[in-house]
Amino acid sequence: MTERSPVLSVRGLSVRFLMPGGRRIAAVTDAHFDVGAGECLALIGESGCGKSVLASALLGLLPANAQTAGEARLGDLDLLAADERTLARTVRGRLMGLIAQSPAAHLTPVRTVRSQLEETVGALTGTRGRTAVRAAAVTAAERAAFPTDHLDRHPHQLSGGLAQRAATALALVGDAPLLLADEPTTGLDRDLVDHTVDELRRHIDREDGPGRALLTITHDLSAAERIADRVAVMYAGRIVELTDAETFFGTPGPRHPYSRGLLQALPERAFAPIPGMPPELGDLPEGCAFASRCERASGACAALPPTSGGIACHHPHVPEDIRA
């Protein structure tokens, strides 16, 4: 794979929530990854594993009871150390675009989609003049497959899928160096899923201007396979595998037992669920968090597995273990 200069570089990112009574929730632990120019990194894993918390940390949108550690560099700026003024005026929308997991909650309820798009065009681009701004808003809507005859509707008049497309259109306006897409295909049928991920792919593949990158958080492994260059698998707050998408979805496949379980749970594969349930993030075991669900577990798994070659596992699959 061609080496890419990083747009985002994350080192040792951890997030803890301080709860009443001194209890701590380890939502994200020691995350390390880069996202290069022209690259899409797909972050996958079961609900509640910490993916969206990681995204909120990058945007400075964590609640007051959260504590962060490590660093997350977007160019020369450490996002975790930046103050709210810098994040609000420099980062959000301009350096980092966001497609939120709950798009309806991020749309202004008393304003039409058109007015929100036009305001965003005026704030984030050099477009001036009513006619030009209006045309740019229509272009943004068309990129996200948002029907232009719905532009004068308010958010409450939109279906979930339309709200998702409106949020995507807003996120694409600023041409930010980093686009963070948290479940960007929620509520969309298969054709619109394909359209959306293809448009996100075109966004980062464009050669005009500086290199762009995409970090997408998704449960849709088919969408991840269509768009991603690399895949990061998160389990119980930790990234347990980081590998090329071609290897992950093809041959020889992922090496972590959890990663392989996610793929085998797909209907087009074995349609076999992973047994058991993930541990509570406030009550993690000292060793491997996946051990109680893993058929390869041994006594060694009572200790936290080291990360080597992008795998955090005492007993990763090796090529001779893997069967097509």
C-alpha positions as CSV (number, residue, x, y, z in Angstrom):
1,M,0.0,0.0,0.0
2,T,1.3,3.5,-0.9
3,E,2.5,5.5,2.1
4,R,0.3,8.5,2.8
5,S,1.2,11.6,4.8
6,P,-1.2,11.7,7.8
7,V,-4.0,14.2,7.9
8,L,-5.0,12.9,11.4
9,S,-2.5,11.2,13.8
10,V,-3.8,9.7,17.0
11,R,-1.5,8.5,19.7
12,G,-2.6,6.9,23.0
13,L,-6.0,8.5,23.0
14,S,-8.0,7.4,26.1
15,V,-11.3,8.6,27.4
16,R,-12.6,8.0,30.9
17,F,-16.0,9.1,32.3
18,L,-16.1,9.9,36.0
19,M,-19.4,8.7,37.5
20,P,-21.0,9.3,40.9
21,G,-19.3,7.4,43.7
22,G,-15.9,7.5,42.0
23,R,-16.8,4.9,39.4
24,R,-14.9,5.2,36.1
25,I,-16.1,4.1,32.6
26,A,-13.2,3.3,30.3
27,A,-14.8,4.3,27.0
28,V,-11.7,4.4,24.9
29,T,-8.3,3.0,25.8
30,D,-4.9,3.8,24.2
31,A,-6.0,4.3,20.6
32,H,-3.3,4.6,18.0
33,F,-3.9,5.2,14.3
34,D,-3.3,7.6,11.4
35,V,-5.6,8.6,8.6
36,G,-3.6,9.6,5.5
37,A,-4.4,12.1,2.7
38,G,-6.6,10.4,0.2
39,E,-7.4,7.6,2.6
40,C,-10.6,6.2,4.2
41,L,-10.2,4.4,7.5
42,A,-13.3,2.5,8.6
43,L,-13.8,2.1,12.4
44,I,-16.0,-0.9,13.1
45,G,-17.3,-2.8,16.1
46,E,-20.4,-3.6,18.1
47,S,-22.6,-0.9,19.6
48,G,-21.2,0.5,22.8
49,C,-17.6,-0.3,22.1
50,G,-16.5,3.4,22.2
51,K,-16.4,4.4,18.5
52,S,-18.7,7.4,18.8
53,V,-17.0,8.5,22.0
54,L,-13.7,8.5,20.1
55,A,-15.3,10.7,17.4
56,S,-16.7,13.1,20.1
57,A,-13.2,13.4,21.6
58,L,-11.7,14.5,18.3
59,L,-14.4,17.2,18.0
60,G,-14.2,18.4,21.6
61,L,-17.8,17.4,22.2
62,L,-17.4,15.2,25.3
63,P,-19.5,16.0,28.4
64,A,-18.0,17.7,31.4
65,N,-17.4,14.4,33.3
66,A,-15.0,13.1,30.6
67,Q,-11.2,13.0,31.0
68,T,-9.0,12.5,28.0
69,A,-5.3,11.5,27.6
70,G,-2.9,11.1,24.7
71,E,-2.9,13.3,21.6
72,A,-4.8,13.6,18.3
73,R,-3.0,15.8,15.8
74,L,-4.8,17.4,12.8
75,G,-1.9,18.9,11.0
76,D,0.0,20.9,13.7
77,L,-3.0,21.2,16.0
78,D,-3.5,18.8,19.0
79,L,-7.3,18.5,19.1
80,L,-7.3,17.2,22.7
81,A,-5.4,20.2,23.9
82,A,-7.3,22.8,21.9
83,D,-9.7,25.2,23.7
84,E,-13.3,25.6,22.8
85,R,-12.8,28.9,20.9
86,T,-10.2,27.2,18.6
87,L,-12.4,24.1,18.1
88,A,-15.5,26.2,17.3
89,R,-13.9,28.8,15.0
90,T,-11.1,26.8,13.4
91,V,-11.8,23.1,13.6
92,R,-15.5,22.2,13.3
93,G,-16.7,22.6,9.8
94,R,-13.5,24.1,8.5
95,L,-10.7,21.6,9.3
96,M,-13.1,18.7,10.3
97,G,-16.5,18.0,8.8
98,L,-19.0,15.9,10.7
99,I,-21.8,13.6,9.6
100,A,-23.4,13.0,12.9
101,Q,-24.9,9.7,14.1
102,S,-28.2,11.3,14.8
103,P,-28.6,13.8,12.0
104,A,-32.1,15.1,12.9
105,A,-30.7,16.3,16.3
106,H,-28.0,18.3,14.5
107,L,-30.3,20.1,12.1
108,T,-31.9,23.4,13.3
109,P,-35.6,22.5,13.7
110,V,-37.0,26.0,12.9
111,R,-35.1,26.5,9.6
112,T,-35.5,24.9,6.2
113,V,-32.8,22.7,4.8
114,R,-32.1,25.3,2.1
115,S,-31.5,28.1,4.6
116,Q,-29.1,25.9,6.6
117,L,-27.2,24.9,3.5
118,E,-27.0,28.5,2.3
119,E,-25.8,29.7,5.7
120,T,-23.1,27.0,5.7
121,V,-22.0,27.8,2.2
122,G,-21.7,31.5,3.2
123,A,-19.7,30.7,6.4
124,L,-17.3,28.1,5.1
125,T,-16.7,29.0,1.4
126,G,-15.7,32.1,-0.5
127,T,-19.0,32.1,-2.3
128,R,-20.7,35.5,-2.4
129,G,-23.9,36.8,-3.8
130,R,-27.4,35.4,-3.4
131,T,-27.6,33.7,-6.7
132,A,-24.2,32.0,-6.3
133,V,-24.8,30.9,-2.7
134,R,-28.2,29.5,-3.7
135,A,-26.6,27.5,-6.6
136,A,-23.9,26.2,-4.3
137,A,-26.5,25.0,-1.8
138,V,-28.4,23.2,-4.6
139,T,-25.1,21.6,-5.7
140,A,-24.3,20.4,-2.2
141,A,-27.8,18.8,-2.0
142,E,-27.4,17.0,-5.3
143,R,-24.0,15.6,-4.2
144,A,-25.8,14.0,-1.2
145,A,-28.8,12.8,-3.3
146,F,-31.0,15.2,-1.3
147,P,-34.1,16.0,-3.6
148,T,-34.0,19.7,-4.4
149,D,-37.8,19.9,-4.2
150,H,-37.5,19.1,-0.5
151,L,-35.0,22.0,0.2
152,D,-37.7,24.2,1.6
153,R,-38.9,21.7,4.1
154,H,-38.1,21.8,7.9
155,P,-36.3,18.9,9.6
156,H,-39.4,17.6,11.2
157,Q,-40.9,17.1,7.7
158,L,-38.1,14.8,6.7
159,S,-37.8,11.0,7.0
160,G,-34.8,9.6,8.7
161,G,-33.1,8.9,5.4
162,L,-33.7,12.4,4.1
163,A,-32.3,13.9,7.3
164,Q,-29.3,11.7,6.9
165,R,-28.8,13.1,3.3
166,A,-29.3,16.7,4.5
167,A,-26.6,16.1,7.2
168,T,-24.2,14.7,4.5
169,A,-24.8,17.7,2.2
170,L,-24.0,20.1,5.1
171,A,-20.8,18.2,6.0
172,L,-19.5,18.2,2.4
173,V,-19.9,22.0,2.0
174,G,-16.6,23.1,3.6
175,D,-14.3,20.7,1.9
176,A,-12.6,20.1,5.2
177,P,-9.3,18.2,5.2
178,L,-10.8,15.6,7.5
179,L,-14.4,14.3,7.2
180,L,-15.7,12.3,10.2
181,A,-18.7,10.3,9.2
182,D,-20.5,8.5,12.1
183,E,-22.9,5.9,10.7
184,P,-23.4,8.0,7.5
185,T,-25.7,5.3,5.8
186,T,-28.3,5.0,8.6
187,G,-31.8,4.9,7.3
188,L,-30.8,4.6,3.6
189,D,-31.8,1.9,1.2
190,R,-29.1,0.0,-0.6
191,D,-28.9,2.2,-3.7
192,L,-28.6,5.3,-1.6
193,V,-26.0,3.7,0.6
194,D,-23.9,3.0,-2.5
195,H,-24.5,6.6,-3.7
196,T,-23.5,8.1,-0.4
197,V,-20.3,6.1,0.1
198,D,-19.3,6.7,-3.5
199,E,-19.7,10.4,-3.0
200,L,-17.7,10.3,0.2
201,R,-15.0,8.4,-1.7
202,R,-15.0,11.0,-4.5
203,H,-14.7,13.7,-1.9
204,I,-11.4,12.3,-0.6
205,D,-10.1,11.3,-4.1
206,R,-10.5,14.8,-5.5
207,E,-7.1,16.2,-6.6
208,D,-8.0,19.9,-6.3
209,G,-6.7,21.5,-3.1
210,P,-4.9,19.8,-0.2
211,G,-5.3,16.0,0.4
212,R,-8.5,15.0,2.2
213,A,-9.1,12.1,4.5
214,L,-12.2,10.2,5.8
215,L,-12.7,8.5,9.1
216,T,-16.0,6.6,9.0
217,I,-17.7,4.8,11.8
218,T,-20.1,2.2,10.7
219,H,-21.9,-1.0,11.4
220,D,-22.4,-1.6,7.7
221,L,-19.6,-3.8,6.7
222,S,-20.7,-3.8,3.0
223,A,-20.4,0.0,3.0
224,A,-17.0,-0.3,4.7
225,E,-15.8,-2.8,2.1
226,R,-16.9,-0.5,-0.7
227,I,-15.2,2.6,0.5
228,A,-12.4,1.8,3.0
229,D,-8.6,1.6,2.4
230,R,-8.0,0.3,5.9
231,V,-10.1,-1.1,8.7
232,A,-9.8,-0.6,12.5
233,V,-11.7,-2.9,14.7
234,M,-12.7,-1.7,18.2
235,Y,-13.8,-4.0,21.0
236,A,-14.5,-2.8,24.6
237,G,-12.8,0.5,24.0
238,R,-9.6,-0.8,22.4
239,I,-8.6,-1.1,18.8
240,V,-7.8,-4.8,18.5
241,E,-6.9,-4.9,14.8
242,L,-5.8,-2.5,12.2
243,T,-5.3,-3.8,8.7
244,D,-5.7,-3.1,5.0
245,A,-9.3,-3.4,3.8
246,E,-8.3,-5.7,1.0
247,T,-6.8,-8.1,3.4
248,F,-9.7,-7.8,5.9
249,F,-12.5,-8.5,3.5
250,G,-10.6,-10.8,1.2
251,T,-7.9,-13.5,1.6
252,P,-6.4,-14.3,4.1
253,G,-8.9,-12.2,6.1
254,P,-8.5,-10.6,9.5
255,R,-6.4,-12.2,12.2
256,H,-8.2,-11.3,15.4
257,P,-10.9,-13.8,16.5
258,Y,-13.3,-11.0,17.1
259,S,-12.8,-9.5,13.7
260,R,-13.3,-12.8,12.1
261,G,-16.5,-13.3,14.1
262,L,-17.9,-10.0,12.9
263,L,-17.4,-11.1,9.3
264,Q,-18.9,-14.6,9.9
265,A,-22.0,-13.0,11.4
266,L,-22.9,-11.5,8.0
267,P,-25.9,-13.1,6.2
268,E,-23.8,-13.6,3.1
269,R,-21.2,-15.5,5.0
270,A,-21.8,-18.0,7.8
271,F,-24.6,-15.9,9.5
272,A,-23.3,-17.1,12.8
273,P,-23.5,-14.7,15.8
274,I,-20.6,-14.2,18.1
275,P,-21.6,-16.0,21.4
276,G,-22.0,-14.0,24.6
277,M,-22.1,-10.3,25.2
278,P,-19.4,-7.6,25.4
279,P,-18.3,-6.6,28.9
280,E,-19.4,-3.4,30.6
281,L,-16.9,-0.6,30.0
282,G,-17.1,0.2,33.7
283,D,-16.2,-3.4,34.7
284,L,-13.5,-4.6,32.2
285,P,-11.4,-7.6,33.0
286,E,-7.7,-7.2,33.7
287,G,-6.8,-9.3,30.7
288,C,-8.3,-9.7,27.2
289,A,-11.8,-8.3,27.2
290,F,-12.8,-10.8,24.4
291,A,-11.6,-13.9,26.2
292,S,-14.9,-15.0,27.6
293,R,-16.4,-15.1,24.0
294,C,-13.3,-16.6,22.3
295,E,-12.8,-20.2,21.4
296,R,-9.1,-19.7,21.2
297,A,-8.7,-18.3,24.7
298,S,-6.2,-19.8,27.1
299,G,-4.7,-19.0,30.5
300,A,-2.5,-16.4,28.8
301,C,-5.5,-14.3,28.1
302,A,-5.8,-13.4,31.8
303,A,-3.1,-10.8,30.9
304,L,-3.7,-7.9,28.6
305,P,-2.5,-8.8,25.1
306,P,0.3,-6.7,23.6
307,T,-0.2,-5.0,20.2
308,S,2.0,-6.4,17.5
309,G,1.7,-6.0,13.8
310,G,-1.6,-4.2,14.2
311,I,-3.1,-7.1,16.3
312,A,-3.9,-7.1,20.0
313,C,-4.3,-10.8,20.7
314,H,-2.4,-13.6,22.4
315,H,-3.6,-16.1,19.8
316,P,-4.2,-14.4,16.5
317,H,-4.9,-16.4,13.4
318,V,-2.0,-17.0,11.2
319,P,-2.2,-17.8,7.4
320,E,-2.0,-21.6,7.9
321,D,-4.9,-21.4,10.3
322,I,-7.2,-19.6,7.9
323,R,-9.4,-21.5,5.5
324,A,-11.4,-19.8,2.7
